[in-house]
Amino acid sequence: MPAINASCHHGLPDLASLRKRAKRLLKALKNHEADDARMQLRVIGLSGPDYRLADTQWLVAREAGFASWPKLIAHADSIAFAARHPDFIATGEAAVQHWRCGNDIEHSLRIAGFSGAFHMFDDPMVMGPVPALPEDDYWAVRAAFAEQAFGLPTRDIQQRQATQRKALAQLDAESELVLWCEADAYDQLFLARILASLPALPRRLELIELAQVPGVERFIGIGQLAPDLLAWLWPQRRPLGEDALAVAREAWAAYTSTTPADWARIAGRAHPALPLLGPALARQLQELPGANDGLSMTERLTLRVLADHGELPSGKVFGHLMMSYEPLPFLGDLMFHALLRPLIDSPQPLVHEQPGPEWQKRVIRITALGEQVLSGRLNWLDHAPAERWVGGVHVVSDDQPWVVSDQGQVWRR
């Protein structure tokens, strides 16, 4: 039975709609319809025909991602209570700097009643060169990449960087920060970057971090959540200490290194202070060329979407990738487009693109070479793909590039 309400996306249960859904299911069962629902009830020993509303409420709760109807109600009540009693004054929220790797929650924070300062740090460190360089040189490299990859005006990039650099430079032992993060590499690299940049442990350093939300069918990012959910998350923040800063500094140094050996080692360890960092680094490590096919995981999954679904507009390929294929969704649409171009524009392309005005609507399909590479019969590195970067690692196909196995071991080809 498919989920049928928007709460499966934004996380705010619509109890009125769910109750109506349960009543409609009960009526359908009594009319000898809703065979899927009947089958699920039979599995738990309820063969009917005398079903109760409690039975269909249980089914609706399961659709929404809860073990039972009472657990769904309890979760909805906790969100409603948090929204009515956010306790911002008692917890000193007004003095806090809220840091996020984008501006996707800024408006929702205000709607929910948050009043602390908001700071965005949106450098997509999952893409392009992220080298270990002095600050001025580092930011210049990142600006050049953003201009080339996304076509952003130089002045806009410089203004955005200046704002973010100023905010970073003002962080010190007296600062009060709350960081909002998800489990994917985009967010976890933001977390590592901010923590590694701190000159000392701030007076207040807290983290709101989540990999999933009850009732949300496919959690991609905090920005998809309803404002009331942000008030519900507020009491779940936790303090970070020196151990978190040490892990972040180690991870940042490894990610910006010219070789991925330390990165792979850190990705394979558990980090109690930052428990989502290791899995995110392990996923990002898979953006190095795969040992068997020379593809990054994003490239491989993109080709898999096309192999499974046939030719599609690029925007729909991106949708399939984010909603069904990517284990830790981290891409925005412009980022996906930038990663897609080398597969299309190569002299020996893996993807063919039909002409069209807007890239999202241009139909693309996998080429014969793409099918052979995807199957592992040929290696993309043998067909002169464009140079690229993953963290501090420069991937050049004819210069013994670093490759990665499915298990996360790295070596030079």
VMD Tcl script that draws the C-alpha trace (Angstrom):
set ca {
  {0.00 0.00 0.00}
  {1.62 3.28 -1.01}
  {1.92 6.18 1.41}
  {-0.71 8.72 0.50}
  {-0.03 11.87 2.48}
  {2.49 14.67 2.32}
  {3.58 13.97 5.89}
  {5.70 11.15 4.49}
  {7.86 13.93 3.02}
  {7.75 16.82 5.50}
  {7.36 14.73 8.65}
  {4.35 16.53 10.16}
  {1.61 13.88 10.56}
  {-1.79 14.90 9.24}
  {-3.87 12.96 11.74}
  {-7.20 13.99 10.22}
  {-6.21 12.57 6.83}
  {-4.75 9.43 8.39}
  {-7.95 8.79 10.36}
  {-10.00 9.20 7.18}
  {-7.65 6.81 5.41}
  {-8.21 4.20 8.14}
  {-12.01 4.58 7.91}
  {-11.92 4.23 4.11}
  {-9.79 1.09 4.42}
  {-12.22 -0.40 6.94}
  {-15.14 0.25 4.61}
  {-13.23 -1.30 1.69}
  {-12.46 -4.41 3.75}
  {-16.10 -4.82 4.69}
  {-16.97 -4.53 0.99}
  {-14.49 -7.33 0.23}
  {-12.04 -4.92 -1.42}
  {-8.50 -3.76 -0.45}
  {-6.86 -7.16 -1.05}
  {-3.39 -5.91 -0.13}
  {-4.62 -4.67 3.24}
  {-6.45 -7.94 3.84}
  {-3.27 -9.89 3.09}
  {-1.24 -7.84 5.58}
  {-3.84 -8.39 8.28}
  {-3.88 -12.12 7.60}
  {-0.09 -12.24 8.04}
  {-0.54 -11.08 11.66}
  {-3.41 -13.52 12.27}
  {-6.43 -11.31 11.54}
  {-8.30 -13.17 8.82}
  {-11.59 -11.26 9.19}
  {-14.22 -10.64 8.12}
  {-15.02 -8.74 11.33}
  {-12.35 -6.06 11.19}
  {-12.22 -3.09 13.56}
  {-11.07 0.48 13.07}
  {-8.06 -0.32 15.25}
  {-6.95 -2.86 12.65}
  {-6.94 -0.41 9.76}
  {-5.38 2.28 11.95}
  {-2.51 -0.14 12.53}
  {-2.13 -0.54 8.76}
  {-2.15 3.22 8.21}
  {0.47 3.67 10.93}
  {2.66 1.08 9.21}
  {2.25 2.94 5.92}
  {3.50 6.08 7.65}
  {6.53 4.30 9.07}
  {5.39 3.58 12.66}
  {5.08 0.29 14.51}
  {1.56 1.05 15.73}
  {-1.19 3.67 15.77}
  {-0.45 4.66 19.41}
  {3.22 5.26 18.50}
  {2.16 7.48 15.58}
  {-0.14 9.46 17.90}
  {2.59 9.79 20.52}
  {5.02 11.13 17.91}
  {2.45 13.63 16.61}
  {1.75 14.76 20.17}
  {5.45 15.27 20.88}
  {5.81 17.45 17.78}
  {2.75 19.50 18.73}
  {4.00 19.93 22.29}
  {7.46 21.03 21.12}
  {5.89 23.54 18.73}
  {3.77 25.02 21.54}
  {6.56 24.95 24.14}
  {9.89 25.41 22.33}
  {11.57 26.73 25.53}
  {13.87 28.97 23.49}
  {14.30 31.55 26.26}
  {15.30 29.01 28.90}
  {17.86 27.43 26.60}
  {19.41 30.72 25.46}
  {18.54 30.22 21.80}
  {18.55 33.94 21.05}
  {22.32 34.12 21.71}
  {23.09 31.17 19.43}
  {24.56 31.15 15.94}
  {22.76 28.53 13.85}
  {25.17 27.12 11.23}
  {23.96 25.16 8.23}
  {25.46 24.08 4.89}
  {22.83 26.02 2.92}
  {19.87 28.32 3.48}
  {17.20 25.63 3.21}
  {16.03 25.91 6.84}
  {16.49 29.63 7.51}
  {12.88 30.55 6.71}
  {11.49 27.55 8.58}
  {13.55 28.42 11.66}
  {11.95 31.87 11.75}
  {8.46 30.44 11.28}
  {9.09 28.03 14.15}
  {10.12 30.91 16.43}
  {13.91 30.67 16.39}
  {15.58 34.08 16.77}
  {19.32 33.32 16.89}
  {21.65 34.44 14.10}
  {21.79 32.24 11.00}
  {25.00 31.49 9.09}
  {25.19 29.62 5.81}
  {28.31 27.77 4.69}
  {27.37 26.28 1.35}
  {30.66 25.37 -0.34}
  {29.96 21.95 -1.98}
  {33.14 20.23 -0.81}
  {31.88 16.92 -2.21}
  {32.90 18.26 -5.64}
  {35.98 19.76 -7.20}
  {39.44 20.34 -5.69}
  {39.54 20.60 -1.90}
  {43.30 20.92 -1.38}
  {45.39 21.50 1.74}
  {46.48 25.08 1.01}
  {46.80 28.38 2.88}
  {43.39 30.01 3.31}
  {43.67 32.63 0.56}
  {44.89 30.05 -1.96}
  {42.26 27.55 -0.88}
  {39.38 29.99 -1.36}
  {40.76 31.06 -4.74}
  {40.77 27.42 -5.88}
  {37.21 26.92 -4.68}
  {36.04 30.12 -6.38}
  {37.58 29.06 -9.70}
  {35.86 25.69 -9.43}
  {32.43 27.19 -8.65}
  {32.73 29.56 -11.58}
  {33.71 26.78 -13.98}
  {31.32 24.07 -12.75}
  {28.18 26.11 -12.09}
  {28.65 29.18 -14.28}
  {28.30 31.52 -11.31}
  {29.46 35.14 -11.71}
  {32.86 35.82 -10.18}
  {31.53 38.76 -8.16}
  {28.74 36.70 -6.61}
  {31.18 33.97 -5.62}
  {33.57 36.46 -4.07}
  {30.81 38.16 -2.08}
  {29.50 34.86 -0.77}
  {32.97 33.71 0.18}
  {33.73 37.01 1.92}
  {30.60 36.68 4.06}
  {31.39 33.11 5.03}
  {35.07 33.76 5.70}
  {34.20 36.70 7.94}
  {31.77 34.59 9.97}
  {34.35 31.82 10.33}
  {37.07 34.25 11.40}
  {34.89 35.57 14.21}
  {34.45 32.18 15.87}
  {36.40 31.87 19.12}
  {36.23 30.50 22.65}
  {33.32 32.82 23.49}
  {31.14 31.78 20.57}
  {27.86 29.91 20.91}
  {27.12 27.61 17.99}
  {24.51 25.05 17.06}
  {25.25 23.09 13.89}
  {22.43 21.46 11.89}
  {23.55 18.40 9.92}
  {22.40 15.30 8.10}
  {24.20 12.02 7.47}
  {25.41 12.61 3.91}
  {28.88 13.67 2.80}
  {27.85 17.24 1.91}
  {26.75 17.85 5.49}
  {29.42 15.83 7.24}
  {32.22 17.58 5.33}
  {30.63 20.90 6.32}
  {30.68 19.68 9.93}
  {34.33 18.60 9.70}
  {35.32 21.87 8.01}
  {33.65 24.08 10.63}
  {34.96 22.11 13.59}
  {38.48 21.88 12.15}
  {38.47 25.67 11.66}
  {37.76 26.46 15.31}
  {40.80 27.91 17.10}
  {39.47 26.64 20.45}
  {36.47 24.85 21.89}
  {33.66 27.45 21.98}
  {31.76 28.20 25.17}
  {28.76 26.54 23.59}
  {29.07 24.01 20.78}
  {26.07 21.81 20.03}
  {24.98 19.57 17.20}
  {21.58 18.65 15.81}
  {22.29 15.64 13.62}
  {19.93 13.14 12.05}
  {19.92 10.36 9.51}
  {16.16 9.75 9.50}
  {12.92 11.15 10.88}
  {9.98 9.07 12.12}
  {7.19 9.04 9.58}
  {9.33 10.36 6.71}
  {9.43 7.79 3.94}
  {12.59 9.06 2.24}
  {14.55 11.53 4.35}
  {16.90 13.56 2.15}
  {17.45 16.74 4.11}
  {16.35 18.91 7.03}
  {15.07 21.44 4.50}
  {12.19 19.13 3.56}
  {10.81 19.14 7.12}
  {7.90 21.25 8.31}
  {8.82 24.15 10.66}
  {7.24 22.41 13.66}
  {9.73 19.58 13.20}
  {12.61 22.02 13.77}
  {11.14 22.96 17.16}
  {10.84 19.23 17.89}
  {14.50 18.72 16.96}
  {15.74 21.58 19.15}
  {15.69 19.62 22.46}
  {17.57 16.77 20.75}
  {20.77 18.77 20.24}
  {23.86 17.46 22.01}
  {27.09 19.13 23.15}
  {30.39 18.55 21.36}
  {33.75 18.53 23.10}
  {37.46 18.39 22.36}
  {37.14 14.80 21.12}
  {34.84 15.94 18.31}
  {37.27 18.70 17.33}
  {40.15 16.21 17.23}
  {38.24 13.81 14.98}
  {37.19 16.65 12.67}
  {40.75 17.96 12.33}
  {42.02 14.49 11.51}
  {39.26 13.90 8.97}
  {39.73 17.29 7.30}
  {43.49 16.77 6.97}
  {42.88 13.34 5.43}
  {40.24 14.57 3.00}
  {42.41 17.43 1.73}
  {45.51 15.23 1.34}
  {46.82 14.38 -2.13}
  {46.55 10.67 -1.27}
  {43.44 8.93 0.11}
  {45.12 6.35 2.37}
  {44.43 8.19 5.66}
  {40.97 9.10 4.44}
  {40.16 5.43 3.79}
  {41.49 4.49 7.23}
  {39.36 7.11 9.00}
  {36.31 6.14 6.93}
  {36.61 2.56 8.15}
  {36.62 3.47 11.86}
  {33.82 4.28 14.29}
  {33.91 7.79 15.77}
  {31.68 8.00 18.86}
  {31.98 11.80 19.04}
  {30.81 12.14 15.42}
  {29.08 8.84 14.61}
  {27.82 9.78 11.13}
  {31.19 11.02 9.88}
  {32.75 7.64 9.08}
  {29.90 6.35 6.88}
  {29.75 9.68 5.03}
  {33.50 9.62 4.38}
  {33.19 6.01 3.20}
  {30.46 7.01 0.72}
  {32.49 9.96 -0.50}
  {35.53 7.70 -0.94}
  {33.47 5.86 -3.56}
  {33.61 8.99 -5.73}
  {37.16 7.92 -6.59}
  {37.32 5.75 -9.71}
  {36.03 2.26 -9.05}
  {38.67 -0.43 -9.40}
  {36.51 -2.48 -11.77}
  {34.99 0.16 -14.05}
  {36.76 3.50 -13.43}
  {33.45 5.19 -12.53}
  {32.59 7.19 -9.46}
  {29.60 5.84 -7.58}
  {27.50 8.80 -8.75}
  {28.46 8.11 -12.37}
  {27.75 4.41 -11.90}
  {24.35 5.00 -10.34}
  {23.44 7.49 -13.08}
  {24.24 4.92 -15.76}
  {22.28 2.32 -13.78}
  {19.20 4.59 -13.77}
  {19.44 4.88 -17.57}
  {20.03 1.15 -18.00}
  {17.00 0.36 -15.85}
  {14.57 2.98 -17.19}
  {15.73 3.72 -20.74}
  {16.04 7.23 -22.11}
  {14.71 9.95 -19.81}
  {14.89 13.70 -19.34}
  {17.91 14.58 -17.20}
  {15.67 15.99 -14.46}
  {13.89 12.66 -14.11}
  {17.20 10.81 -13.99}
  {18.17 13.09 -11.10}
  {14.86 12.34 -9.39}
  {15.35 8.57 -9.65}
  {18.92 8.93 -8.41}
  {17.94 10.90 -5.32}
  {14.76 9.03 -4.41}
  {15.71 5.42 -5.14}
  {19.36 4.79 -6.03}
  {21.66 7.00 -3.95}
  {22.26 5.52 -0.45}
  {23.19 8.90 1.08}
  {21.63 11.64 -1.07}
  {23.86 14.72 -1.20}
  {23.44 16.33 -4.61}
  {21.55 19.40 -5.68}
  {20.30 19.60 -9.25}
  {23.08 21.92 -10.47}
  {25.65 19.67 -8.84}
  {24.18 16.66 -10.64}
  {24.29 18.52 -13.94}
  {27.97 19.41 -13.41}
  {28.80 15.76 -12.66}
  {26.79 14.59 -15.68}
  {28.52 16.82 -18.25}
  {31.80 14.83 -18.49}
  {29.85 11.68 -19.32}
  {28.16 13.55 -22.18}
  {30.93 15.82 -23.42}
  {33.74 13.25 -23.54}
  {35.10 12.37 -27.02}
  {33.95 8.85 -26.17}
  {30.74 9.58 -24.25}
  {28.94 7.22 -21.90}
  {25.72 9.22 -22.17}
  {24.08 10.73 -25.25}
  {22.05 13.93 -24.86}
  {19.40 15.19 -27.26}
  {19.39 18.96 -27.93}
  {17.02 21.13 -25.96}
  {16.75 24.53 -24.26}
  {16.74 23.47 -20.59}
  {19.13 20.78 -19.40}
  {16.52 19.24 -17.08}
  {14.23 18.53 -20.05}
  {16.88 17.22 -22.43}
  {16.44 13.50 -22.98}
  {19.51 11.39 -22.31}
  {20.33 7.72 -22.79}
  {23.21 5.39 -22.08}
  {25.54 4.71 -25.04}
  {26.93 1.32 -26.09}
  {30.24 2.26 -24.44}
  {28.34 3.26 -21.31}
  {26.70 -0.16 -21.18}
  {30.06 -1.90 -21.51}
  {31.65 0.22 -18.81}
  {28.66 -0.24 -16.51}
  {28.90 -4.01 -16.90}
  {32.62 -3.95 -16.08}
  {33.68 -5.26 -19.49}
  {35.55 -2.01 -20.15}
  {37.14 0.53 -17.81}
  {36.26 4.23 -18.13}
  {39.85 5.18 -17.24}
  {41.03 3.59 -20.50}
  {38.90 6.03 -22.55}
  {40.48 9.34 -21.53}
  {37.81 10.75 -19.21}
  {38.21 14.37 -18.12}
  {40.46 15.12 -15.17}
  {38.61 15.59 -11.92}
  {39.14 15.96 -8.18}
  {37.81 14.16 -5.13}
  {38.86 16.08 -2.05}
  {42.58 16.67 -2.38}
  {43.07 13.76 -4.80}
  {43.60 14.68 -8.45}
  {42.25 11.97 -10.76}
  {44.17 11.87 -14.06}
  {43.47 8.74 -16.08}
  {46.95 8.32 -17.61}
  {48.87 9.04 -14.39}
  {48.26 5.93 -12.26}
  {45.16 7.35 -10.60}
  {43.97 6.21 -7.20}
  {41.13 3.70 -7.42}
  {38.82 2.28 -4.77}
  {37.27 -1.13 -4.24}
  {33.67 -1.68 -3.21}
  {35.00 -2.43 0.29}
  {36.89 0.88 0.54}
  {40.48 -0.22 -0.11}
  {42.49 2.27 -2.18}
  {45.56 1.85 -4.37}
  {47.19 3.30 -7.45}
  {46.08 1.72 -10.70}
}
mol new
graphics top color blue
foreach p $ca { graphics top sphere $p radius 0.5 }
foreach p [lrange $ca 0 end-1] q [lrange $ca 1 end] { graphics top cylinder $p $q radius 0.2 }
display resetview
